[in-house]
Amino acid sequence: MKADLILFNGKIHSFNAETPNVTAVAIKDGKFIAVGSDSNVMEFASEETKIIDLQNKRVVPGINDSHIHLIRGGLNYNLELRWDGVPSLADALRMLKEQVDRTPNPQWVRVVGGWSEFQFAERRMPTLEEINAIAPDTPVFILHLYDRAIMNRAALRAVGYNKNTPAPPGGQIERDSKGEPTGLIIATPNAMILYSTLAKGPTLSYEHQINSTRHFMKELNRFGITSVIDAGGGFQNFPDDYKVVNELNEKKQLTVRIAYNLFTQKPKHEFEDFEDWIDTVKLYQGDDMYRHNGAGEMLVFSAADFEDFLQPRPDLPENMEAELEKVVRLLVENRWPFRLHATYNESITRFLNVFEKINQEIPFNGLPWIFDHAETIDERNIERVKNLGGGIAVQSRMAYQGEYFTDRYGAKAAENTPPIKKMLEMEVPVGGGSDATRVSSYNPWVSMYWMTVGKTVGGLQLYNESRLSRETALELYTRGSAWFSQEQAKKGDIRTGMFADLVVLDSDYFTIADEDIKKIEADLTIVDGKIMYANGDFSSFSPPHIPILPDWSPTNIYNGYPSKSNLQSAIEKNSKADAKPSLTSQIHSCSGSCDVHAHSHNIARMSNVPVNNYNAFWGALGCSCFAF
């Protein structure tokens, strides 16, 4: 047997103890056919084999996010201005101003999750005054985690909010002294007010949704993501909102493997949703690139314990157990795997009471099921999860909300939130993930930084004794996550017979400094034996560029998570487009000096100069620097 592709001269990390010094792999028909030394693997070469020198770079198994909202995120990616990883509020507001100037009526400018005010040098949120000054006429919607959204006056007009608009249960519309909405909407703690308001905005055309989803997958490939489990989501309707990924799969244009769970859409009609899907959707239907994966993460709305750590823990209603039991009983009877959003230990205790009751009558007997999040689960409940054969999917939400959690519950409680080490010690399956895009960023290396270094994106040291090793964190994001789609025999490692999914990193995850972990990107991402993304020394292998639609999309300028390369690209694109304000107001690269004032940006960011008053001296220059 001869290989389609051979990669050699690499530092290849496999979890297989029998092959500790792997330097090469051979791939044929989307699977590894040989894993070992250069000399052994080269025996599988022929004249038709493509051979790539890895230049002694670190190679790891393809990254698998066990809880992300790719399908919903893909439909909207080209609409959204991402603040993920932006170093200062001044930079973020300049990006916002530039996008406001580009966005045509009646479209909105949306910043939807993936950031925290603690990542900014100024360590604060934008104000309503700043947003209204930047965008007097274009609707702006800025979502912050699960706790609040900021809307300018134009957005309030667009959605029709006025003094007579009632807030839904668990939500608040902040009002001024005259009773008029200010533009701040708050989850107290029910986040549905945030999502229902966002859903009022214009959407992309179907053609542009196809394009948007392809670019979101390319962005995930950029960080080495080769597989995900899509956890459904509010206002993500099956089957209508799945047409895009269905079509991309049929055309062989998916660049990320997707296993999807079905998330109920109708409060008080959850049983009917799942009853209908069980009748019409075959369990695990699809193929190795796109397949069904069961029910959840929302099973019944009464079981939603919203994790807004700015608010007290919610008490779930008394009718929750009866509603949850009805749905879970249906799923277990039909052998459908399920997953359930579960933040707090108090909620988890009640959920497990329901599961154990059902198990006595209809044994789970190996049926895979999952708790998502589980930030405050205790040892007793971890043991109960294990006894019922469940797994726990953890996400990096504490990297973005750790400061809020610590303020409310204390540093001691935060040290084991979530208690990943205890889960692993008790041999419960654990998968790594992000919960992107509306809370955390999709960047998996920020998640692995959080798990191994123990810090939030704002630099707060959450964990000391509970930090994970780098190998363990990587294993959660590869082998660990494969369990959550019951594909652990197919993927998650680099070994003969498994799917040929791997990533060549631009720096060595195992040896670089702690702070550099969150800066890792892929130089080469391979899915199903095919090159889906290539950069740096491997740029010549890059697939053909796909134009970004529409042309005013934020993705066309900022291209997702910031890096040195796309910051420079943003400057060049704005220069060609003669965008206003001038280049001095583009994203700072955090290196070198200001083009106007010739001094350090980092010092300037810590100043109190009123840069956001665009009618004043510093704001008019579009620079947060001070010269005197």
C-alpha positions as CSV (number, residue, x, y, z in Angstrom):
1,M,0.0,0.0,0.0
2,K,1.4,3.4,-1.0
3,A,0.5,6.7,0.7
4,D,-1.3,9.7,-0.7
5,L,0.6,12.0,1.7
6,I,3.7,11.6,3.9
7,L,4.8,14.1,6.5
8,F,8.4,13.6,7.9
9,N,11.0,15.3,10.1
10,G,8.6,16.4,12.7
11,K,8.2,16.2,16.5
12,I,4.9,14.3,16.4
13,H,3.0,13.9,19.7
14,S,1.0,10.7,20.0
15,F,-0.7,9.4,23.2
16,N,0.3,5.9,22.2
17,A,3.0,4.7,24.6
18,E,4.1,2.1,22.0
19,T,5.3,4.8,19.6
20,P,7.1,7.4,21.8
21,N,9.4,8.9,19.2
22,V,7.3,9.6,16.1
23,T,8.8,11.8,13.4
24,A,6.7,10.8,10.4
25,V,3.2,9.7,9.3
26,A,1.8,8.2,6.1
27,I,-1.8,8.9,5.1
28,K,-4.0,7.2,2.6
29,D,-7.8,7.6,2.0
30,G,-8.1,9.9,5.0
31,K,-6.5,7.6,7.5
32,F,-3.0,7.1,9.0
33,I,-1.5,3.9,7.5
34,A,1.9,4.3,9.2
35,V,3.2,6.2,12.2
36,G,6.8,6.0,13.2
37,S,10.4,7.0,12.1
38,D,11.2,8.8,8.9
39,S,12.9,5.7,7.4
40,N,10.0,3.3,8.2
41,V,7.3,5.7,6.9
42,M,9.2,6.5,3.7
43,E,8.7,2.9,2.7
44,F,5.1,3.9,1.9
45,A,6.2,6.5,-0.7
46,S,5.6,6.3,-4.4
47,E,6.1,8.7,-7.3
48,E,2.5,10.0,-6.8
49,T,2.9,10.5,-3.0
50,K,3.0,14.1,-1.8
51,I,5.8,14.5,0.7
52,I,6.2,17.4,3.1
53,D,9.2,18.2,5.3
54,L,7.8,19.3,8.7
55,Q,11.1,21.1,9.5
56,N,11.2,19.7,13.0
57,K,8.0,21.4,14.0
58,R,5.7,20.2,16.8
59,V,2.7,18.1,15.5
60,V,-0.3,17.2,17.7
61,P,-3.6,15.4,17.0
62,G,-6.4,17.6,15.5
63,I,-8.1,19.7,18.2
64,N,-11.7,18.7,19.0
65,D,-14.0,21.3,20.7
66,S,-16.5,19.2,22.6
67,H,-19.0,22.1,23.1
68,I,-19.2,24.9,20.6
69,H,-21.9,26.6,18.6
70,L,-20.4,26.3,15.1
71,I,-23.6,26.1,13.1
72,R,-25.1,29.2,14.6
73,G,-21.7,30.9,14.7
74,G,-21.1,30.1,11.1
75,L,-24.4,31.7,9.9
76,N,-23.4,34.9,11.6
77,Y,-19.6,35.0,11.5
78,N,-19.3,37.5,8.6
79,L,-21.8,39.8,10.4
80,E,-19.9,40.0,13.6
81,L,-17.1,42.2,14.7
82,R,-14.9,40.1,17.0
83,W,-13.3,41.6,20.1
84,D,-11.7,38.3,21.1
85,G,-8.1,38.9,22.1
86,V,-8.2,42.7,21.4
87,P,-5.7,44.2,24.0
88,S,-7.4,47.6,24.8
89,L,-10.8,49.2,24.8
90,A,-9.4,52.0,22.7
91,D,-8.5,49.5,20.0
92,A,-11.9,47.9,20.3
93,L,-13.7,51.2,19.9
94,R,-11.6,52.1,16.9
95,M,-12.6,48.8,15.3
96,L,-16.2,49.6,16.1
97,K,-16.0,53.1,14.6
98,E,-14.4,51.7,11.4
99,Q,-17.1,49.1,11.0
100,V,-19.9,51.6,11.6
101,D,-18.5,53.7,8.7
102,R,-18.5,50.6,6.4
103,T,-21.8,49.0,7.4
104,P,-24.8,49.8,5.0
105,N,-28.3,50.5,6.2
106,P,-30.3,48.6,7.5
107,Q,-27.6,46.2,8.8
108,W,-26.3,46.3,12.4
109,V,-22.8,46.3,13.8
110,R,-22.6,43.4,16.2
111,V,-20.0,42.4,18.8
112,V,-21.2,39.0,20.1
113,G,-19.2,37.4,22.9
114,G,-15.7,36.1,23.1
115,W,-14.3,39.0,25.2
116,S,-14.1,40.4,28.7
117,E,-13.5,43.9,29.9
118,F,-10.6,42.4,32.0
119,Q,-8.6,41.7,28.8
120,F,-8.5,45.4,28.1
121,A,-5.7,47.6,29.4
122,E,-8.4,50.0,30.7
123,R,-10.1,47.1,32.5
124,R,-13.6,48.5,31.9
125,M,-16.7,48.2,29.7
126,P,-17.5,50.7,26.9
127,T,-20.1,53.2,28.0
128,L,-23.4,54.0,26.3
129,E,-22.2,57.5,25.7
130,E,-19.1,56.2,23.8
131,I,-21.2,53.9,21.7
132,N,-23.8,56.5,20.8
133,A,-21.1,59.0,19.9
134,I,-19.5,56.5,17.6
135,A,-22.7,55.4,16.0
136,P,-25.6,57.9,16.0
137,D,-27.4,56.3,13.1
138,T,-26.2,52.7,12.6
139,P,-27.6,50.1,15.1
140,V,-25.0,48.7,17.4
141,F,-25.5,45.6,19.6
142,I,-22.6,44.5,22.0
143,L,-23.1,41.3,23.9
144,H,-21.1,40.8,27.1
145,L,-21.0,37.1,28.2
146,Y,-24.4,36.0,29.5
147,D,-25.0,39.0,31.6
148,R,-25.8,42.1,29.5
149,A,-25.9,43.8,26.1
150,I,-25.3,47.4,25.2
151,M,-27.5,48.9,22.4
152,N,-27.2,52.4,21.0
153,R,-30.2,54.6,20.3
154,A,-30.3,53.5,16.7
155,A,-30.6,49.9,17.8
156,L,-33.3,50.7,20.3
157,R,-35.3,52.3,17.5
158,A,-34.6,49.3,15.2
159,V,-36.0,46.8,17.7
160,G,-38.8,49.1,18.8
161,Y,-37.9,49.3,22.5
162,N,-39.6,52.2,24.3
163,K,-41.0,53.2,27.7
164,N,-43.9,50.8,27.2
165,T,-41.8,47.7,26.3
166,P,-42.1,45.1,29.1
167,A,-39.0,43.0,30.1
168,P,-39.5,39.2,30.0
169,P,-39.2,37.2,33.3
170,G,-35.6,37.0,34.4
171,G,-34.6,40.0,32.3
172,Q,-34.3,43.8,32.8
173,I,-34.5,46.8,30.5
174,E,-32.6,49.6,32.2
175,R,-34.5,52.9,32.0
176,D,-33.8,56.6,32.7
177,S,-35.6,58.9,35.0
178,K,-38.3,59.4,32.3
179,G,-38.9,55.7,31.9
180,E,-37.2,55.5,28.5
181,P,-34.7,52.6,27.8
182,T,-31.1,53.6,28.1
183,G,-29.8,50.9,25.9
184,L,-28.6,48.5,28.6
185,I,-30.4,45.2,28.8
186,I,-29.6,42.8,31.6
187,A,-30.0,39.1,32.3
188,T,-31.2,38.7,35.9
189,P,-30.2,35.9,35.2
190,N,-32.2,34.6,32.3
191,A,-30.2,35.4,29.1
192,M,-33.2,35.0,26.8
193,I,-33.7,38.8,26.7
194,L,-30.2,39.1,25.2
195,Y,-30.7,36.4,22.6
196,S,-34.2,37.4,21.6
197,T,-33.1,41.0,21.1
198,L,-30.1,39.9,19.0
199,A,-32.4,37.8,16.9
200,K,-34.3,40.9,15.8
201,G,-31.4,42.0,13.7
202,P,-31.1,41.5,9.9
203,T,-29.5,38.2,8.7
204,L,-27.3,37.4,5.8
205,S,-28.7,36.0,2.6
206,Y,-28.4,32.2,2.1
207,E,-25.5,32.6,-0.3
208,H,-23.7,34.8,2.2
209,Q,-24.4,32.3,5.1
210,I,-22.7,29.6,3.0
211,N,-19.7,31.9,2.6
212,S,-19.8,33.0,6.3
213,T,-19.8,29.4,7.5
214,R,-16.9,28.4,5.3
215,H,-14.8,31.3,6.7
216,F,-15.7,30.5,10.3
217,M,-14.5,26.9,9.7
218,K,-11.3,28.3,8.1
219,E,-10.8,30.4,11.2
220,L,-11.2,27.3,13.4
221,N,-8.7,25.5,11.2
222,R,-6.3,28.4,11.7
223,F,-6.1,27.3,15.4
224,G,-5.8,23.6,14.6
225,I,-9.5,22.7,15.2
226,T,-10.4,19.7,13.1
227,S,-13.6,18.4,14.9
228,V,-16.4,19.9,17.0
229,I,-19.5,18.9,18.7
230,D,-22.2,21.5,18.1
231,A,-24.4,22.0,21.2
232,G,-27.4,23.5,19.4
233,G,-28.5,26.8,20.8
234,G,-31.3,29.3,21.2
235,F,-32.9,30.5,18.0
236,Q,-31.1,27.8,16.1
237,N,-33.9,25.8,14.5
238,F,-33.8,22.3,13.1
239,P,-33.8,21.6,10.2
240,D,-34.0,25.1,8.7
241,D,-30.8,26.5,10.2
242,Y,-28.9,23.3,9.3
243,K,-29.4,23.6,5.6
244,V,-26.1,25.5,5.1
245,V,-23.9,22.8,6.8
246,N,-25.9,20.1,5.0
247,E,-25.2,21.7,1.6
248,L,-21.5,22.2,2.5
249,N,-21.2,18.5,3.5
250,E,-22.9,17.4,0.3
251,K,-20.5,19.5,-1.7
252,K,-17.5,18.1,0.3
253,Q,-16.7,21.7,1.5
254,L,-16.7,21.1,5.2
255,T,-13.2,21.6,6.7
256,V,-14.2,20.7,10.3
257,R,-15.9,17.5,11.3
258,I,-19.3,18.3,13.0
259,A,-21.4,16.2,15.3
260,Y,-24.6,18.0,16.2
261,N,-27.0,17.8,19.1
262,L,-30.6,18.9,18.8
263,F,-31.6,21.7,21.2
264,T,-35.3,22.1,22.1
265,Q,-36.9,25.3,20.8
266,K,-40.3,25.5,22.3
267,P,-40.8,26.1,26.1
268,K,-43.5,23.8,27.5
269,H,-43.4,21.8,24.2
270,E,-40.0,20.2,24.7
271,F,-41.4,16.6,24.9
272,E,-43.1,17.2,21.5
273,D,-39.9,18.5,20.0
274,F,-37.9,15.4,21.0
275,E,-40.7,13.0,20.2
276,D,-40.9,14.4,16.7
277,W,-37.1,14.3,16.2
278,I,-36.9,10.7,17.4
279,D,-39.5,9.8,14.7
280,T,-37.8,11.7,11.9
281,V,-34.0,11.7,12.7
282,K,-32.1,8.5,12.8
283,L,-29.6,8.4,15.6
284,Y,-26.0,9.1,14.3
285,Q,-27.3,9.7,10.8
286,G,-24.8,11.2,8.5
287,D,-21.1,10.5,7.8
288,D,-17.7,11.0,9.3
289,M,-17.7,14.7,8.5
290,Y,-21.3,15.5,9.6
291,R,-23.4,13.4,11.8
292,H,-26.2,13.6,14.4
293,N,-25.1,13.1,18.1
294,G,-28.3,13.0,20.2
295,A,-30.3,15.5,22.3
296,G,-29.4,18.7,24.2
297,E,-27.8,20.8,25.6
298,M,-31.2,22.2,26.4
299,L,-33.7,19.4,27.3
300,V,-36.3,21.5,29.1
301,F,-36.3,25.2,29.7
302,S,-37.2,24.9,33.4
303,A,-33.8,23.2,33.9
304,A,-31.7,26.2,32.6
305,D,-29.5,27.4,35.5
306,F,-28.1,30.4,33.8
307,E,-24.4,31.0,34.8
308,D,-24.4,34.8,35.2
309,F,-21.9,35.1,38.1
310,L,-22.9,38.8,38.5
311,Q,-26.3,37.5,39.7
312,P,-27.1,35.1,42.6
313,R,-27.5,31.4,41.7
314,P,-31.0,30.9,40.3
315,D,-33.4,28.4,42.1
316,L,-35.0,26.2,39.5
317,P,-38.8,25.9,39.6
318,E,-40.6,23.1,41.4
319,N,-42.0,21.7,38.2
320,M,-38.5,21.1,36.8
321,E,-38.1,17.5,37.9
322,A,-41.4,16.4,36.3
323,E,-40.7,18.1,33.0
324,L,-37.1,16.8,32.9
325,E,-38.1,13.3,33.8
326,K,-40.7,13.1,31.0
327,V,-38.1,14.1,28.3
328,V,-35.1,12.1,29.7
329,R,-37.4,9.0,30.0
330,L,-38.3,9.4,26.4
331,L,-34.7,9.7,25.4
332,V,-33.5,6.7,27.4
333,E,-36.4,4.5,26.1
334,N,-35.2,5.3,22.6
335,R,-31.5,5.0,23.4
336,W,-30.8,8.5,22.4
337,P,-27.6,10.1,24.0
338,F,-28.3,13.4,25.7
339,R,-26.4,16.3,27.2
340,L,-27.6,18.9,29.7
341,H,-26.5,22.5,30.5
342,A,-25.7,22.3,34.2
343,T,-23.7,25.0,36.0
344,Y,-24.3,24.7,39.7
345,N,-23.9,21.8,42.0
346,E,-27.3,22.5,43.5
347,S,-28.9,22.0,40.1
348,I,-26.8,19.0,39.3
349,T,-28.0,17.3,42.5
350,R,-31.6,17.7,41.4
351,F,-30.8,16.5,37.8
352,L,-29.1,13.4,39.1
353,N,-32.1,12.6,41.3
354,V,-34.2,12.5,38.2
355,F,-31.6,10.4,36.2
356,E,-31.2,7.9,39.1
357,K,-35.0,7.5,39.3
358,I,-35.3,6.7,35.6
359,N,-32.3,4.4,35.7
360,Q,-34.0,2.2,38.3
361,E,-36.8,1.6,35.9
362,I,-35.1,1.9,32.6
363,P,-31.4,1.2,33.0
364,F,-29.0,3.6,31.3
365,N,-26.8,0.5,30.7
366,G,-24.0,2.3,28.9
367,L,-26.1,5.0,27.2
368,P,-23.7,8.0,26.8
369,W,-24.9,11.2,28.4
370,I,-23.2,14.5,29.3
371,F,-23.3,17.3,31.8
372,D,-22.1,20.5,30.2
373,H,-20.1,23.1,32.2
374,A,-20.4,21.7,35.8
375,E,-18.4,24.6,37.3
376,T,-19.3,23.9,40.9
377,I,-20.0,20.1,40.9
378,D,-18.8,18.4,44.1
379,E,-17.1,15.1,44.7
380,R,-20.3,13.2,45.6
381,N,-22.0,14.3,42.4
382,I,-19.0,13.4,40.3
383,E,-19.2,9.9,41.8
384,R,-22.9,9.8,40.9
385,V,-22.1,10.8,37.3
386,K,-19.6,8.0,37.1
387,N,-22.0,5.5,38.4
388,L,-24.5,6.4,35.7
389,G,-21.9,6.2,33.0
390,G,-21.9,9.9,32.2
391,G,-19.2,12.4,31.1
392,I,-18.5,16.0,31.8
393,A,-17.7,18.6,29.1
394,V,-15.9,21.5,30.6
395,Q,-15.4,24.9,28.9
396,S,-13.2,28.0,29.5
397,R,-16.0,30.2,30.7
398,M,-14.1,30.9,33.9
399,A,-11.3,32.4,31.8
400,Y,-13.8,35.1,31.0
401,Q,-15.9,35.3,34.1
402,G,-13.4,34.2,36.8
403,E,-13.2,37.7,38.3
404,Y,-17.0,37.8,38.7
405,F,-17.0,34.3,40.3
406,T,-14.2,35.2,42.7
407,D,-15.9,38.4,43.8
408,R,-19.1,36.6,44.6
409,Y,-17.8,33.2,46.0
410,G,-14.2,33.9,47.0
411,A,-10.8,32.7,45.7
412,K,-10.9,29.4,47.6
413,A,-14.1,28.4,45.8
414,A,-12.6,29.6,42.5
415,E,-9.6,27.3,42.9
416,N,-11.7,24.2,42.0
417,T,-14.2,25.7,39.6
418,P,-14.6,23.5,37.7
419,P,-12.9,20.6,39.6
420,I,-11.3,19.0,36.5
421,K,-8.5,17.3,38.4
422,K,-11.0,15.6,40.7
423,M,-13.1,14.5,37.6
424,L,-10.0,12.9,36.1
425,E,-8.9,11.3,39.4
426,M,-12.3,9.7,39.6
427,E,-12.0,8.4,36.0
428,V,-15.0,10.3,34.6
429,P,-14.8,11.1,30.9
430,V,-13.9,14.8,30.4
431,G,-13.8,16.7,27.2
432,G,-12.3,20.2,26.6
433,G,-14.2,23.0,24.9
434,S,-15.0,26.6,24.6
435,D,-18.8,27.3,24.5
436,A,-18.0,29.8,21.8
437,T,-19.0,32.1,20.3
438,R,-21.3,34.1,22.6
439,V,-19.4,33.6,25.9
440,S,-15.8,32.4,25.4
441,S,-13.6,32.7,22.3
442,Y,-13.3,29.8,20.0
443,N,-9.5,29.9,20.3
444,P,-8.6,26.5,22.0
445,W,-5.1,27.7,23.0
446,V,-6.7,30.3,25.3
447,S,-8.6,27.5,26.9
448,M,-5.4,25.4,27.3
449,Y,-3.6,28.4,28.7
450,W,-6.5,28.8,31.3
451,M,-6.2,25.1,32.2
452,T,-2.4,24.9,32.5
453,V,-1.4,28.4,33.6
454,G,-4.5,28.9,35.7
455,K,-5.2,32.5,34.7
456,T,-8.1,34.4,33.2
457,V,-7.8,36.4,30.1
458,G,-7.5,39.4,32.4
459,G,-4.5,37.8,34.3
460,L,-6.2,36.8,37.5
461,Q,-4.6,33.7,39.0
462,L,-7.5,31.4,39.6
463,Y,-5.7,28.1,40.0
464,N,-2.5,26.9,41.6
465,E,-2.8,23.3,42.9
466,S,-5.6,22.5,40.4
467,R,-3.6,23.4,37.3
468,L,-3.3,20.7,34.7
469,S,-0.2,19.6,32.9
470,R,0.1,20.6,29.2
471,E,-0.2,17.0,28.1
472,T,-3.4,16.5,30.1
473,A,-5.0,19.7,28.7
474,L,-4.1,18.7,25.2
475,E,-5.5,15.2,25.8
476,L,-8.9,16.7,27.0
477,Y,-9.1,18.6,23.7
478,T,-8.3,15.5,21.6
479,R,-8.8,12.0,23.0
480,G,-11.1,13.3,25.7
481,S,-13.5,15.1,23.4
482,A,-13.8,12.1,21.1
483,W,-15.7,10.2,23.8
484,F,-18.5,12.8,23.6
485,S,-19.4,11.8,20.1
486,Q,-18.6,8.1,20.7
487,E,-15.7,8.3,18.2
488,Q,-12.8,7.5,20.5
489,A,-11.8,4.5,18.4
490,K,-11.7,6.8,15.3
491,K,-10.0,10.0,16.3
492,G,-8.2,11.9,19.0
493,D,-4.8,10.5,18.5
494,I,-2.1,10.0,15.8
495,R,-2.0,6.2,15.3
496,T,-2.5,3.7,12.5
497,G,-6.1,3.2,11.4
498,M,-7.4,6.5,12.9
499,F,-8.7,9.5,11.0
500,A,-5.8,11.5,9.6
501,D,-6.6,14.7,11.5
502,L,-3.6,16.6,12.8
503,V,-2.1,20.1,13.2
504,V,1.5,21.4,12.7
505,L,2.0,24.2,15.3
506,D,3.8,27.4,14.7
507,S,5.6,27.0,18.1
508,D,6.2,24.0,20.4
509,Y,3.3,23.8,22.9
510,F,5.3,21.7,25.2
511,T,8.4,23.9,25.6
512,I,7.3,27.6,25.0
513,A,6.8,30.0,27.9
514,D,3.4,29.9,29.7
515,E,2.3,33.3,28.3
516,D,3.0,32.2,24.8
517,I,0.5,29.3,24.9
518,K,-2.4,31.5,24.1
519,K,-0.6,32.9,21.0
520,I,-0.2,29.5,19.3
521,E,-1.6,29.1,15.8
522,A,-1.5,26.4,13.2
523,D,1.1,26.3,10.4
524,L,-0.7,23.4,8.8
525,T,-4.1,21.8,9.6
526,I,-5.0,18.5,8.0
527,V,-8.5,17.0,8.2
528,D,-9.4,13.6,6.6
529,G,-5.9,13.5,5.1
530,K,-6.5,16.8,3.3
531,I,-4.8,20.2,3.8
532,M,-7.5,22.6,5.0
533,Y,-5.2,25.4,6.2
534,A,-1.6,26.3,5.6
535,N,0.5,29.3,6.7
536,G,4.1,30.4,7.3
537,D,6.6,28.0,5.9
538,F,3.8,25.9,4.5
539,S,1.9,28.7,2.7
540,S,2.5,27.1,-0.7
541,F,0.1,24.3,0.3
542,S,-2.7,26.6,1.2
543,P,-6.1,25.9,-0.4
544,P,-7.4,28.6,-2.8
545,H,-8.6,31.8,-1.2
546,I,-12.4,32.2,-0.9
547,P,-13.6,35.8,-1.2
548,I,-15.4,37.1,1.8
549,L,-19.1,38.1,1.4
550,P,-20.5,40.7,1.8
551,D,-17.6,43.0,1.0
552,W,-18.4,45.3,4.0
553,S,-18.1,42.3,6.4
554,P,-15.9,42.9,9.5
555,T,-14.2,39.6,8.5
556,N,-12.9,41.3,5.4
557,I,-10.8,43.6,7.5
558,Y,-10.1,42.1,10.9
559,N,-10.5,38.4,10.0
560,G,-11.4,37.0,13.4
561,Y,-9.0,36.6,16.4
562,P,-6.2,39.1,16.2
563,S,-2.7,38.1,15.2
564,K,0.3,40.0,14.0
565,S,-0.4,39.0,10.4
566,N,-4.1,39.9,10.3
567,L,-3.5,43.2,12.2
568,Q,-1.1,44.1,9.4
569,S,-3.7,42.9,6.9
570,A,-6.3,45.2,8.4
571,I,-4.0,48.2,8.0
572,E,-3.3,47.3,4.4
573,K,-6.9,46.7,3.5
574,N,-8.0,50.0,5.1
575,S,-5.2,51.8,3.3
576,K,-6.4,50.4,-0.1
577,A,-10.0,51.3,0.6
578,D,-9.0,54.8,1.8
579,A,-11.1,54.2,4.9
580,K,-11.7,56.9,7.4
581,P,-10.4,57.7,10.0
582,S,-6.8,57.4,8.8
583,L,-4.3,54.7,9.5
584,T,-3.3,56.2,12.8
585,S,-6.7,55.1,14.2
586,Q,-6.4,51.5,13.1
587,I,-5.7,48.6,15.5
588,H,-2.4,49.1,17.4
589,S,0.0,46.3,17.0
590,C,1.3,46.7,20.5
591,S,4.8,47.1,19.2
592,G,6.9,50.0,18.1
593,S,5.8,53.6,18.5
594,C,2.9,55.7,17.4
595,D,3.0,57.1,13.9
596,V,1.9,60.5,15.2
597,H,3.6,60.9,18.5
598,A,6.5,58.3,18.4
599,H,6.3,56.7,21.8
600,S,5.0,53.5,23.5
601,H,1.4,52.4,22.9
602,N,1.4,50.4,26.1
603,I,2.1,53.5,28.2
604,A,-0.5,55.4,26.3
605,R,-3.2,52.8,26.9
606,M,-2.8,53.2,30.7
607,S,-3.5,57.0,30.4
608,N,-6.7,58.7,31.2
609,V,-6.7,60.8,28.0
610,P,-10.3,61.3,26.7
611,V,-9.7,59.5,23.4
612,N,-13.4,58.6,23.0
613,N,-14.5,62.2,22.5
614,Y,-14.3,62.3,18.7
615,N,-14.9,66.0,18.7
616,A,-11.9,66.8,20.9
617,F,-8.2,66.9,20.2
618,W,-7.1,63.3,21.0
619,G,-10.3,61.7,19.7
620,A,-10.1,63.6,16.4
621,L,-6.5,62.3,15.9
622,G,-7.8,58.8,16.5
623,C,-5.0,58.0,18.9
624,S,-4.8,57.0,22.6
625,C,-1.3,58.4,22.9
626,F,-0.2,61.5,24.7
627,A,2.9,63.4,23.7
628,F,3.7,65.8,26.5
